[in-house]
């Protein structure tokens, strides 16, 4: 019984080792591929002189001629070439296999085809092409990027011919072809967060290559000339706005019709920047630096046909903030907009501030006309104020829309002063015994059946500005507040008009 068990174990072991034998080697039907790195390693470890590229790659007049043949491999390097033995055997097989398939080498000489695809880089490229735009900034783009000029080396030979003042000779292969492995990354434009709002589907190189300055690639891709990297910077919105392109003359400006170019709605989540900074002439917010620019008011606020100051469009902003129109997180858009998605038609949906930053200065003695010709607007919060805009100035026949007596309507600063309205209100409401909080003009418009003129109370119009206009004196109230038409000025009814000091 013990003998039978031993025999069984031996048989099982034999079967196990039989199963563990490697499968038979099947001849390859394709070449192994030529390996430059392997050759360089073998030369290096053998301490042999480095093999020049031109040793195998024959060049004439700066261009590669044909492809390396048997003469490049055999002779000084790998001994005599294979004889007519049939089939090819070791050691020649390992020398031939990089370019020829084993199946072809094992076939009788009179039946085999030893064709080889050139170059035989089936193991991946051993060299990368290192050519920088910055190093070639003086060469026209079409010289390299146009197949009609011939194969790569032919495009280079006109410069790299070894002549004085030109580039290195073409035989200095390693200057451009640096050692590497695998497929090299081709040059490509940088991909940033803003890839979601590119103009890929709307942009056409064909249309832009026939118009003005855009005929030169570097008109838009100027920043590429400053780098030798394979990661190339993209053109920006500012690039499009140059003179002769999207400047509002040659073509529509970048500040309008955004959806003409930005047509693609992002397929993935787009984090919308919600600008909040409101415009301010006096500093802070989106207009913090405008008080120091020295720009005339009319540069942003032109006058309309009726003399009214128009709302500023994008054009004045783009003069200084061209870059902002191309940013994903702009800083100035919050003055008018609450969103910045360029593929959507954007409207001015951020309402202006409730109070103005400016006040109007006006000398009453130079305006002798009827007070109501200017002070004609009464609202729920304000009495007898001039109408908004320039209507009080133009409809009364004083100031023409263009021309007329000085100051001109376009000379905004002659009447409008920043901070004047706030200062005026602060002064008036801070007066200790002011009757402003309770006084109403309408009941005082008539007395004893007759119209009461404004100058009956406002007797002092000599003040140079609205801010310092004299408050009517108490004596102007006496003709009416005589105890018959209205209550007396004397007695215990003072608080009827004078509410007292502010708490």
GIMOQUI-V819843 format. One record per backbone hydrogen bond with DSSP energy under -0.5 kcal/mol. CO is the residue of the C=O (numbers start at 0). NH is the residue of the N-H. If there is no record, write none. Layout:
co: (CO	CO)
nh: (NH	NH)
This chain:
co: (0	1	2	3	4	5	6	7	8	9	10	11	12	13	14	15	17	24	27	33	34	35	36	37	38	39	40	41	42	43	49	51	52	52	55	57	59	62	63	68	68	69	69	72	73	74	78	88	88	90	90	91	91	92	95	95	96	97	100	101	103	104	107	107	111	118	119	119	120	124	125	127	127	128	131	132	133	135	139	139	140	140	145	146	150	150	151	151	152	153	155	155	158	158	159	162	166	168	170	171	172	172	175	175	177	187	189	191	192	193	194	198	203	204	206	207	209	210	211	212	214	215	216	216	220	220	221	222	223	226	226	229	229	231	235	235	236	238	239	241	244	244	245	250	252	256	257	257	260	262	268	269	271	272	275	277	277	279	283	284	286	288	289	289	295	296	296	299	301	303	307	312	313	314	315	316	316	317	320	321	322	323	326	331	332	332	335	339	340	343	346	348	356	358	361	362	363	369	370	370	373	373	375	376	381	384	384	387	389	389	390	392	392	393	397	397	407	409	410	411	411	414	414	416	416	418	419	420	421	422	423	424	425	426	427	430	434	434	440	441	444	446	449	450	452	453	453	456	458	459	460	465	472	473	473	474	476	476	479	479	480	485	492	493	493	496)
nh: (4	5	6	7	8	9	10	11	12	13	14	15	16	17	18	19	20	26	102	35	38	39	40	41	42	43	44	45	47	46	51	54	55	56	57	64	62	59	65	71	72	72	73	77	75	78	74	91	92	93	94	94	95	96	98	99	31	32	104	105	106	87	110	111	113	120	33	121	123	181	179	129	177	130	135	135	136	138	142	143	143	144	148	149	153	154	154	155	156	157	158	159	160	166	169	165	161	171	172	174	175	176	129	177	127	231	191	194	195	196	197	202	207	208	209	210	211	213	214	215	216	218	219	220	223	224	224	225	226	132	133	187	231	189	238	239	240	241	245	244	246	250	253	247	255	259	260	261	262	264	270	271	273	274	277	285	286	282	286	287	289	291	292	293	298	299	300	301	309	306	303	316	317	318	319	319	320	321	324	324	325	326	329	334	335	336	349	341	343	345	348	350	418	416	363	365	366	372	373	374	375	386	377	384	378	375	376	390	392	393	394	397	398	396	399	404	410	411	413	414	415	360	416	358	419	422	423	424	425	426	427	428	429	430	430	433	437	438	443	444	451	449	446	452	455	456	457	458	460	469	364	468	475	476	477	478	479	480	481	485	488	482	495	496	497	498)
